């Protein structure tokens, strides 16, 4: 595992990235948007902890939408694996695939190599969750070096509702 290369601090502009999605369309982060973006990077099909996390997010979509967020989820998996997860778990939010190592590094993510061939066949990103303002700047950046540490989605949503309502600035920028 290599340490992340945090290239942008909270409050700075998220680099624009476009990903192909399982639906056949593209999804993007960065740049000006009409709404906030909840951007979730998941480890991939091999990760048993990602499925409950993303399934919980599936059940919370209406609440995130009401709070003013679009959801974008992506992994390093190829389309076949990403599509299999979407079909098996019934996720209806946009699921991108093909996150590459350069993008992982740009996002400041930890990168792991598979433990063996049964896990996966490529390096992959450890979890990352980003709350991105409509102006394309990062308000929340939460990256982990392993699957067990991720922001609680209920707490994150509650905190974001408070933050938006009170126009709070990015923190941790001193």
N, C-alpha and C positions, 0 to 999 in steps of 0.2 A: 504494500500500500504506500502510495506517495502522499505527502502532505498536500493539502489544497494550496492553490496559488490564488489567493483572494485578490483579484485585480480591481474590484470596485467595492468601496465601502458603502455602508448604508447611507442613503441620501443621494448617491450618485446614479447616473443613468445606467440601466441594465442594457448590455449590448443586444441589439436586435438579432434575433435568431428565428429561423423558419424551419419547421419540421413537417415531414409528411405524416399524415394521420391514417389510422386504420380505416376511417370512412372514405379515404381516397382524396380528401381535401388536404389543405395545409393548415397548420396552426402556428401562431407566432407569439413571441414575447418581445418586449422592448418597443421603443417608439411611442408616439402619441396614440392613445386609445380613448374611447368614450367612457370606459368603465375601468375599475380596478381589475387586476389579474391575480388570481391565486395560482401560482405555478408550482407544481409538485413533480420532483424527479424521483422515480422509484427504481429499485434495483433491477427488476425484470421478472420474467416468468418464474425463474428458479427460487424467488424469495417468498417463503411462506408467511412472513410478517407483512409484506406489502399488500397481500390480498385483503385481510381484514381492514387495514388502514384505508385502502381505496374504496372498499365496499362501504365503510362508514361515510366516507366523503360522498359516495353515490347517494346515500340516504339523506345527506345534508344539502344537496344541491339547491333546493328551493330556498333554504335559509341563506346560503351564500349569494344566490341570485338577488334575493330581497335586500341584502346588505350592499349590493352594487358590484358584485364580482363576477367575472368570467373565470372559468376553470380551464387550465391547460395542464395535462399530465403527460410525461414523456419518460422513456427509458432508452437504453442502448440496444435493446432487443431488435432483431429484424422483424419485419412485418408479420411473418408467420407466427412468431411467439406472442407478439402484441395482440394480434387478432384472436389467437386462441384464448388469451386472458379475457378479452372483451366479450367473446362469445360465452365463455364458461361463467363469468361473474356478472354479466349483464350491465356492465358500466355503460352509461350513456353520455358521459362527459367526453370531450375530445381527448383521444389517446394518441400521442405522437410516438414515433419510433426512430431508431437510428442515431440517437445522441452520440456524437463522436468524442474522442478524447480531447481534441482541441476545445470543443464546446464545454466539456466537463471542466477543464482547467480554467477557461474563461469565467465560468460560473463559480469558481472557487470550491468545487466539489472534491471530496475524497474519491480516489479511484482504487478499485480492488481488482486483483486477478482471480480467476476461478480457483477454488481449492482443488478441483479435479474436473474431469470431463462430464461428470453427471450433473455438476452445478450449471455450467454454461460453457460456451466455446469462445468467449471474448472477455476482455476487461470491461468493467461496468462501473457506473457511478453509485456511490453510497447515497442514502437519502438526502434530499434537499427540499426545502419549502421556502418560497419567496412570496411576499405580498408586494405587488408592484402598483404604484400610483398611476392614474391615468396619464400623467406626464412622462411615464417611462422610468421613473426613479424608484429605487428599491427602498421600501420602508422597513420590511422585515426580511432578514436573511438567516435561515436556520439550517445549517448543514451538520451532518453527523458522519462519523467514521464507521458506523455499523448500523445494522437494521433495528436495533432495540431502542434507539433514542430518536424520537420524532416529536414535533409539537402536537399536543392534544388538540384535535380539531375543534372541539366545543370551546375550549379556553381561547384558542386562536381567534375563532369567529367572534366571541364575546369581546375580546380585546380589540379587534379591528373595528367593531361597531362603535366602541367607546372612542377609539383613536380618530375615526372619521368624523364622528359627531363633534368631537372637541378639537378637531384640526391639529392633532399632535404631530410634532416633527419626528424625523428619524432619531433614534437614540443610539448611543455608543459611538458618536462621531467626534468625541473630544480628542 
